[in-house]
Amino acid sequence: MDLIQELGLEVYPQFTEGKKVHHMGGANAKISTYTSSIPSFSPLVLLDFVHFMWRLTQEMELCTRSVFGMEPSQLSFLYFLMYSAAAGGVMRLLEATPGSAQEFRVKGGTQQLSERVAEQLGKENVRLGSAVTAIWQREETVEVKTTMSTITCKAVIVTCPPHMAAQIEYRPALPLERLRLARCMPVGHMTKFIITYPTAFWKQKGFSGEIVAHPSIHCPFGVTFDATSPSGSPALVGFIAGVQACYWNSREMEDRRDAVVSSLVKYLGPEAASYIHYEEKDWAKEEYNGGCPVNVMVPGMLTFYHPGLRKPCGRIYWAGTETATRWCGYLSGAVQSGQRAALEVLADVSPAVLSPSELQEVRADLTRAPSDLSQVWDCNRGSASSSRFLIGLTVMAVTVGGAVFLLKPGLGENCLSRVLAVIQK
Ligand SMILES: Cc1cc2nc3c(=O)[nH]c(=O)nc-3n(C[C@H](O)[C@H](O)[C@H](O)COP(=O)(O)OP(=O)(O)OC[C@H]3O[C@@H](n4cnc5c(N)ncnc54)[C@H](O)[C@@H]3O)c2cc1C
């Protein structure tokens, strides 16, 4: 948000007023609507949800202390939800709530962030259409070979996602931990679509435009939001992600579009069929992107290799949203990582321009103690605490349920006297 302000851009809030549609549990499950931040779950699902949040908090505390070397109070629970790939389902339910990734939209689009930063750098200093193919480190300098030319410099910040960075040729070769990171951080698969309408009929019918659906062979998307422009052009935006992206992207565009439209008709009404234009983008088909929205770590990577994500390799420094310690996978994470990498380069190349506190911050991050594996390696801890929690909940539910039943006039007394009679017998 600081950068948005600095660049003279404006944001407007994501429209969330009205009914949200919730359809999980398969094609035959009931379609429900709600107006709060999360849907009204059944008591059992709510118990499961509470348990999930409790487990996640426990994991967050362990992870922040032993892996990141920070105190849990430094991270908010909501942030951790965003950070955790495990929380994908909850994330979808919370995405448009205050403090989440979809809370604001940038007027005119987020590409203006790159465009305005490029203007500040001077467009003649930004070389587009020249992919980096090799980075060779010499004694005093580093050579960056692109498809167009070779540039000699003092330091390089590599900002592309780990799987793209792995395609560059490095001399000397990168350390093993860095190579493993690139190979063990698969990138997600997501298609984004925007569908425009003559009127925002969903608003007129009291819907917010937010749908959380169980993607299936009938419904390609997992989530949609209102995407009406600040000037009032009505639109919905949606995402086809993960397994669904694999399935639906093997079909023709017309099939996907028709399935999107018929699902919107099912959730929002027949007006959804009268769209103006459908546009989609499969990010996996972008040559220099290969997928989106972020590379995720396979189990164990965070514990063992996360310092390698940011640790400079000689004159090569690493940025990009995957290296962020907050809002990893989001625009804010990309900006945070860029600022951190810039400080690292300055600390090495011209430390005099940094204040003592900035220098201290950079060095503290680079020399942070490695993960405390003794805490992480307690394999039984999770299942034992989980069982304790479930037993506790069951005892509580039985006690409360029993008390309510027994205290209910008539029924309870009758039952109580029968129980007492059995005991007497
Ligand atoms: C469909 C979609 C929706 C999203 N929605 C949101 C949202 O609502 N909110 C949010 O905060 N974030 C969202 N994100 C995530 C956000 O876009 C990313 O987190 C952010 O763009 C990451 O920035 P980055 O600079 O780390 O990487 P990128 O934006 O991926 O930039 C990496 C750049 O490196 C270039 N590159 C790759 N290889 C080479 C090479 N060899 N040589 C030269 N250049 C190379 C690529 O072309 C690319 O321009 C979304 C992403 C997608 C795809």
The ligand as an SDF file (V2000), in Angstrom:
LIG
                    3D

 53 58  0  0  0  0  0  0  0  0999 V2000
   -4.2540  -14.9010  -11.9610 C   0  0  0  0  0  0  0  0  0  0  0  0
   -3.5120  -14.3220  -10.7900 C   0  0  0  0  0  0  0  0  0  0  0  0
   -4.2020  -13.6180   -9.8270 C   0  0  0  0  0  0  0  0  0  0  0  0
   -3.5370  -13.0630   -8.7480 C   0  0  0  0  0  0  0  0  0  0  0  0
   -4.2300  -12.3210   -7.8250 N   0  0  0  0  0  0  0  0  0  0  0  0
   -3.5700  -11.6890   -6.8370 C   0  0  0  0  0  0  0  0  0  0  0  0
   -4.2710  -10.8400   -5.9230 C   0  0  0  0  0  0  0  0  0  0  0  0
   -5.4660  -10.6480   -6.0210 O   0  0  0  0  0  0  0  0  0  0  0  0
   -3.5460  -10.2250   -4.9460 N   0  0  0  0  0  0  0  0  0  0  0  0
   -2.1930  -10.3960   -4.8270 C   0  0  0  0  0  0  0  0  0  0  0  0
   -1.5870   -9.7810   -3.9480 O   0  0  0  0  0  0  0  0  0  0  0  0
   -1.5100  -11.2060   -5.6840 N   0  0  0  0  0  0  0  0  0  0  0  0
   -2.1660  -11.8600   -6.6660 C   0  0  0  0  0  0  0  0  0  0  0  0
   -1.4860  -12.6760   -7.5440 N   0  0  0  0  0  0  0  0  0  0  0  0
   -0.0750  -12.9600   -7.2730 C   0  0  0  0  0  0  0  0  0  0  0  0
    0.8600  -11.8680   -7.7580 C   0  0  0  0  0  0  0  0  0  0  0  0
    0.5950  -11.5750   -9.1070 O   0  0  0  0  0  0  0  0  0  0  0  0
    2.3030  -12.3740   -7.6080 C   0  0  0  0  0  0  0  0  0  0  0  0
    2.5340  -12.6950   -6.2600 O   0  0  0  0  0  0  0  0  0  0  0  0
    3.3120  -11.3070   -8.0180 C   0  0  0  0  0  0  0  0  0  0  0  0
    3.1220  -10.9020   -9.3430 O   0  0  0  0  0  0  0  0  0  0  0  0
    4.7100  -11.8820   -7.8730 C   0  0  0  0  0  0  0  0  0  0  0  0
    5.6390  -10.9190   -8.2930 O   0  0  0  0  0  0  0  0  0  0  0  0
    7.1300  -11.3210   -8.6150 P   0  0  0  0  0  0  0  0  0  0  0  0
    7.8330  -10.0950   -9.0420 O   0  0  0  0  0  0  0  0  0  0  0  0
    7.6760  -12.1150   -7.4790 O   0  0  0  0  0  0  0  0  0  0  0  0
    7.0550  -12.3690   -9.8220 O   0  0  0  0  0  0  0  0  0  0  0  0
    6.3840  -12.2390  -11.2440 P   0  0  0  0  0  0  0  0  0  0  0  0
    5.2990  -11.2070  -11.2590 O   0  0  0  0  0  0  0  0  0  0  0  0
    6.0760  -13.6410  -11.6580 O   0  0  0  0  0  0  0  0  0  0  0  0
    7.5730  -11.6620  -12.1300 O   0  0  0  0  0  0  0  0  0  0  0  0
    8.6480  -12.4660  -12.5510 C   0  0  0  0  0  0  0  0  0  0  0  0
    9.1200  -11.9120  -13.8780 C   0  0  0  0  0  0  0  0  0  0  0  0
   10.2900  -12.6070  -14.2740 O   0  0  0  0  0  0  0  0  0  0  0  0
   10.2530  -12.7170  -15.6780 C   0  0  0  0  0  0  0  0  0  0  0  0
   11.1800  -13.7850  -16.0850 N   0  0  0  0  0  0  0  0  0  0  0  0
   11.0690  -15.1320  -15.9430 C   0  0  0  0  0  0  0  0  0  0  0  0
   12.1550  -15.7480  -16.4240 N   0  0  0  0  0  0  0  0  0  0  0  0
   12.9770  -14.7810  -16.9000 C   0  0  0  0  0  0  0  0  0  0  0  0
   14.2530  -14.7840  -17.5260 C   0  0  0  0  0  0  0  0  0  0  0  0
   14.9170  -15.9190  -17.7640 N   0  0  0  0  0  0  0  0  0  0  0  0
   14.8000  -13.6040  -17.8850 N   0  0  0  0  0  0  0  0  0  0  0  0
   14.1460  -12.4220  -17.6630 C   0  0  0  0  0  0  0  0  0  0  0  0
   12.9390  -12.3600  -17.0370 N   0  0  0  0  0  0  0  0  0  0  0  0
   12.3740  -13.5200  -16.6890 C   0  0  0  0  0  0  0  0  0  0  0  0
    8.8050  -13.0350  -15.9920 C   0  0  0  0  0  0  0  0  0  0  0  0
    8.4980  -12.7460  -17.3300 O   0  0  0  0  0  0  0  0  0  0  0  0
    8.0930  -12.0940  -15.0000 C   0  0  0  0  0  0  0  0  0  0  0  0
    7.8290  -10.8480  -15.6000 O   0  0  0  0  0  0  0  0  0  0  0  0
   -2.1320  -13.2380   -8.6270 C   0  0  0  0  0  0  0  0  0  0  0  0
   -1.4410  -13.9550   -9.6130 C   0  0  0  0  0  0  0  0  0  0  0  0
   -2.1150  -14.4780  -10.6850 C   0  0  0  0  0  0  0  0  0  0  0  0
   -1.3280  -15.1740  -11.7600 C   0  0  0  0  0  0  0  0  0  0  0  0
  1  2  1  0
  2  3  1  0
  2 52  2  0
  3  4  2  0
  4  5  1  0
  4 50  1  0
  5  6  2  0
  6  7  1  0
  6 13  1  0
  7  8  2  0
  7  9  1  0
  9 10  1  0
 10 11  2  0
 10 12  1  0
 12 13  2  0
 13 14  1  0
 14 15  1  0
 14 50  1  0
 15 16  1  0
 16 17  1  0
 16 18  1  0
 18 19  1  0
 18 20  1  0
 20 21  1  0
 20 22  1  0
 22 23  1  0
 23 24  1  0
 24 25  2  0
 24 26  1  0
 24 27  1  0
 27 28  1  0
 28 29  2  0
 28 30  1  0
 28 31  1  0
 31 32  1  0
 32 33  1  0
 33 34  1  0
 33 48  1  0
 34 35  1  0
 35 36  1  0
 35 46  1  0
 36 37  1  0
 36 45  1  0
 37 38  2  0
 38 39  1  0
 39 40  1  0
 39 45  2  0
 40 41  1  0
 40 42  2  0
 42 43  1  0
 43 44  2  0
 44 45  1  0
 46 47  1  0
 46 48  1  0
 48 49  1  0
 50 51  2  0
 51 52  1  0
 52 53  1  0
M  END
$$$$
